[in-house]
Amino acid sequence: MALPFGETPGARDPRALAILARTIYRELRSSGFEARDVMALAGELLGHVTSEVRGEKR
């Protein structure tokens, strides 16, 4: 599933992003994921974003 960044109303609203992050975190924790699993997911996401940004700079 691709996320429509740039065209989504509110995508740049820090409050909306904070709510999204809190919701994802709560859902993961309530589904049995431990804090270390959430941290691993965050690291993976950052890795993907980093790769994409590096690709755009070339």
N, C-alpha and C positions, 0 to 999 in steps of 0.2 A: 504494500500500500504506500503510495507516494503522498507526501504531505505538500499541500499547495502553498509553500512559503512565498511571501511577497504579495500575493493577491488576497490573502485572508484578512478580512477586517479584524482589527484588534490583535493581530499577530505580533505587533511591536509594542503592545501595551504591557508594561512590566507586571501589572496586576494580573492580567490574563495568564501570562506565563507562570507566575508564582502559583496561581490556582491550579493550573495544569500540572505543574511539578508536584504540588501537594497531593493532588488527586491520584496521580500515578504512583507516588510513594505509598500512600495509604492502601491503594488497591494491591500493590505488590506485597506489602507487609501483611495485609489481611488474607492474602492467598498463600501465606506460608513462607514467603521469601525472607531470609534473614538480612540483617543490615549489611553483611559482607557481600551478599548477592546483589543488593541494590547498588553498592559501591562498584562492584564489578561491571554491572550494567552501565553505570555512569561513565566508567572508564572506556568501555566499548563505544558508547555514543560519542564521547570526546574524540576517540581515535578516528571514527568515521568522519566527523566534522573536520578534523585536522587534515585528513587525507583529501577531502573535497576542497578545502581552502587552499592547500598546497597546489592542487591541480589547477585552480583558477588563476594562481599567480604566474603560472608558466606561460 
